[in-house]
Amino acid sequence: MRTRKKELDVDFIGGVGPLTKEEEKRISEVIKMLKAKGSSTHRPTRKLTTKKKTTA
């Protein structure tokens, strides 16, 4: 089993400057789309079962 992770030798992650308004808007739209998609495909984790009566 592997326990070590590779460390990245970077000073920063991302672009050279801050995001533009257009980029921020595009990212917001993608996040909203993913949230909407994820909530519509949510399935219950537990199955509902009914108890059966046994006759002796």
Steps between C-alpha positions, in 0.01 A plus 500: 500500500626841408502763774699783344362759267702693247556859601468761232778753482295810419480849640137556407217328320302686237557776254724803510240746627157510660194367320307727268126559548428281198704211644331534840157495336587192293628314806183592695283365220689171490473457878124573492457251216688228689299561817172482308611182323614338825181572692275357229685167495504458879387155602403382847775302668266272689232280352158521654373157596168377633475237764311188402270335747560131547211271576559209728 
